[in-house]
Amino acid sequence: MSSRLNPDDQKRVEQYLSAPQHQIERQPFKLWRLLLVIFIAVIGLGLLSRLLSRLVL
């Protein structure tokens, strides 16, 4: 795919992207950890809502 930028702008973009702060290695995505966090949040909010309903009623 060709760039729509002129060569000077393309050079600046490449310099920006090659800077050290943009070269950080990402850790692999952990699906099970995300599901566990969501599961715990849903259970925690459910328990909190039950506690609040008992306090109100």
BAFI-3210 file (N, C-alpha, C; in Angstrom, 3 decimals, decimal comma, padded with zeros to 6 digits):
// residues 57
n [1|2|3|4|5|6|7|8|9|10|11|12|13|14|15|16|17|18|19|20|21|22|23|24|25|26|27|28|29|30|31|32|33|34|35|36|37|38|39|40|41|42|43|44|45|46|47|48|49|50|51|52|53|54|55|56|57]
n.u [000,846|000,682|001,935|000,162|001,414|003,785|007,290|008,941|007,262|006,648|009,127|009,461|007,402|008,301|010,649|009,545|008,076|010,132|011,356|012,639|010,633|008,468|008,966|008,347|008,092|005,237|003,372|002,003|-001,511|-003,757|-006,338|-007,756|-007,148|-008,401|-011,096|-011,380|-011,083|-013,339|-015,354|-014,989|-015,534|-018,239|-019,443|-018,699|-020,033|-022,638|-022,898|-022,554|-024,824|-026,828|-026,253|-026,735|-029,473|-030,547|-029,942|-031,512|-034,138]
n.v [-001,176|002,098|005,155|008,108|010,295|012,962|012,568|013,784|014,039|011,346|010,370|011,644|010,422|007,760|008,097|008,867|006,564|004,758|005,428|004,771|004,569|003,596|001,006|-001,063|-004,317|-006,284|-008,187|-011,499|-011,846|-012,666|-014,580|-016,126|-014,915|-012,437|-013,286|-014,381|-012,087|-010,626|-012,396|-012,431|-009,732|-009,554|-011,336|-010,075|-007,576|-008,513|-009,650|-007,327|-005,881|-007,501|-007,230|-004,480|-004,427|-005,834|-004,136|-001,955|-002,902]
n.w [000,000|-000,921|000,450|001,342|002,159|001,813|000,949|002,962|005,209|005,568|006,297|008,774|010,209|010,231|011,718|014,159|014,866|015,155|017,467|020,791|022,827|021,495|020,907|022,623|023,882|023,858|026,226|025,883|025,184|027,743|027,941|029,846|032,264|031,969|031,789|034,344|035,956|035,126|035,918|038,720|039,239|038,494|040,310|042,700|042,467|042,394|044,957|046,457|045,676|046,744|049,455|049,804|049,195|051,328|053,398|052,833|052,699]
ca.u [000,000|001,502|001,610|-000,346|002,236|004,953|008,467|009,436|006,356|006,807|010,390|009,208|006,576|009,172|011,529|008,719|007,734|011,330|011,870|012,657|009,403|007,465|009,483|008,148|007,539|004,008|003,188|000,880|-002,833|-004,158|-007,793|-008,296|-007,023|-009,467|-012,361|-011,386|-011,328|-014,739|-016,147|-014,881|-016,231|-019,683|-019,835|-018,558|-021,121|-023,868|-022,928|-022,752|-026,225|-027,631|-026,028|-027,457|-030,912|-030,909|-029,839|-032,621|-035,438]
ca.v [000,000|003,304|006,181|009,364|011,374|013,300|011,873|014,397|013,653|009,907|010,202|012,037|009,374|006,601|008,442|008,855|005,180|003,996|005,899|003,680|004,429|002,922|-000,319|-001,899|-005,643|-006,548|-009,548|-012,139|-011,627|-013,784|-014,614|-016,699|-013,916|-011,469|-013,913|-014,497|-010,757|-010,302|-013,281|-011,930|-008,442|-009,801|-011,929|-009,035|-006,606|-009,207|-009,723|-005,966|-005,502|-008,236|-006,599|-003,210|-004,651|-006,234|-002,971|-001,035|-003,513]
ca.w [000,000|-001,007|001,424|000,793|002,696|000,993|001,500|004,203|006,286|005,785|007,023|010,164|010,818|010,478|012,843|015,371|015,214|015,494|018,753|021,781|023,600|020,678|020,595|023,805|023,617|024,601|026,714|025,192|025,754|028,594|027,934|031,081|033,330|031,740|032,164|035,800|036,514|034,857|036,762|040,097|039,312|038,445|041,593|043,724|042,339|042,786|046,421|046,950|045,473|047,736|050,759|049,834|049,224|052,692|054,262|052,521|052,992]
c.u [000,890|001,006|001,104|000,463|003,350|006,186|008,995|008,574|006,495|008,081|010,206|008,372|007,431|010,143|010,764|008,443|008,953|011,957|011,757|011,350|008,301|007,877|009,317|007,521|006,303|003,986|002,016|-000,426|-003,256|-005,671|-008,339|-008,193|-008,121|-010,818|-012,477|-011,688|-012,787|-015,652|-016,154|-015,626|-017,739|-020,174|-019,769|-019,677|-022,464|-024,005|-023,158|-024,215|-027,141|-027,492|-026,796|-028,957|-031,376|-030,876|-031,018|-033,942|-035,536]
c.v [001,237|004,347|007,431|010,554|011,722|012,701|012,463|013,996|012,169|009,627|010,559|010,989|008,152|006,866|008,361|007,417|004,347|004,460|004,788|003,498|003,735|001,498|-001,295|-003,220|-005,845|-007,986|-010,172|-011,917|-012,859|-013,764|-015,095|-015,722|-012,860|-012,039|-014,051|-013,149|-010,354|-011,109|-012,791|-010,609|-008,639|-010,378|-010,876|-008,005|-007,236|-009,295|-008,342|-005,537|-006,241|-007,615|-005,276|-003,403|-005,086|-005,055|-002,029|-001,624|-003,964]
c.w [000,000|-000,014|000,712|001,298|001,721|001,661|002,802|005,394|006,602|006,576|008,493|010,888|011,142|011,618|014,160|015,809|015,585|016,809|019,798|022,542|022,805|020,324|021,759|023,391|024,469|025,072|025,973|025,942|026,529|028,759|029,272|032,246|033,196|032,158|033,681|036,456|036,312|035,762|038,209|040,246|039,319|039,764|042,703|043,662|042,701|044,297|047,038|046,789|046,447|049,122|050,860|049,875|050,616|053,660|054,050|052,949|054,397]
res [m|s|s|r|l|n|p|d|d|q|k|r|v|e|q|y|l|s|a|p|q|h|q|i|e|r|q|p|f|k|l|w|r|l|l|l|v|i|f|i|a|v|i|g|l|g|l|l|s|r|l|l|s|r|l|v|l]
***
